Amino acid sequence: MRVEEEKEKNGKQKNSGKQIKTLAVFDPQVARAVAAEMRRQQDKIILIASENYVSQAVLQAQGSILTNKYAEGYPGARFYGGCENMDVVEELARSRAAALFAAEHVNVQPHAGAVANLAVYLSVLKPGDRLLGMELAHGGHLTHGSAVNVSGKYYQCFSYRVDPRSGYLDMDEVRKVARRVLPRLIIAGASSYSRIIDFAAFARIADEVGALFMVDMAHIAGMVAVGLHPSPVPHAHFVTSTTHKTLRGPRGGMILCRKDFARDLDRAVFPGLQGGPLMHIIAAKAVAFKEAQTEDFYRYQQNVLKNARALAEELKELGFNLVSGGTDNHLVLLDLRNKGITGQEAELLLDELGITANKNAIPDDPQNRLITSGLRLGTPAVTSRGMQEPEMKQIAALINTAIAGRKDSIVRTRVKREVKKLVAAFPVYQNMR
Ligand code: DSN
């Protein structure tokens, strides 16, 4: 044992006569960056609504030798020999996701959420067809028809917006736009919308105008998995998601769809858009789906929601304006205009003090999208490290103090110190180097 440890320390192991060098020995530059990132993730309060900390089991699967295997095709129908173990892994991922979300068909191969969305478009749209999604500047996503994205270049894209006064989606307005545009595909789903989306109402509108209906549930997938957010699956022809946000799996995408669309959808993913699937990531997805079936995961999602409400309430008490006035999910969107600071300034200031969040456009933002008037905050990551409502209140107070006292170096030092104390009490990846 001691000898093994010694070898490991030297970063060298003997294997069939070949010397295997660890990352630290072979590439200290990359190793140092990874170690520094580990410290950053430990030492900062991460409030980026789309980020999380995966479990060691997910990390292990993701870092496994499955990365060595080509497995183009699908279980039972591969283009390479030696895929028997890949079939096991992909079947596990597919069947677990199907059970978790009560889906008729699942494709776990998309490398990312963006690819998942594009695969749906490729499977049911022709170039030039009309697509209707939520406006990016009102909380939608780049891949839902933004002019700078392939979706906006290959299809005719239209968008609906939130009500500027309430900050809520107005389904009468969505219906009006849909009736005017007559899209082939309607997309619901957002990256900075803090309210429940009425998927049934969207489905009725899609039905009325003869459109297909897709939901991108990337942000809310974890809550949907445990039934703490209404599921889009019964209402939509397609549901896409990433697996790394509230779902707390590896970085990647997936698609759920109805049986009738399965064949074309699978073909759109492979060979339409991708070649070999990332089997190590698919293994990690399988692990994450298993985790999502546990009681612990249910409690985790409950806490994500409780924490977001506590953060929102406390920030309101402290005089912050919240777009839509609050939250029903894992995120809060602050309108910073009454605080005399832009989103960009707030992001930089807070990160310097140890709180990481992202600047974000608010509906009809007077600032451009690199500056913005908003800040998006989310609770998935801090909840994964065990923080609860008292800590959310503390974080709200730290944000307030930092912004109010940003010109005072004594205040800034005090905030930094308190952040340090807080993160030290909630370690991440203990005992890992
Ligand atoms: N970039 C992600 C987010 O932060 O919401 C969405 O893809």
Residues whose N, C-alpha, C, O or C-beta is under 5 A from the ligand:
A	BS01	DSN	S50 S191
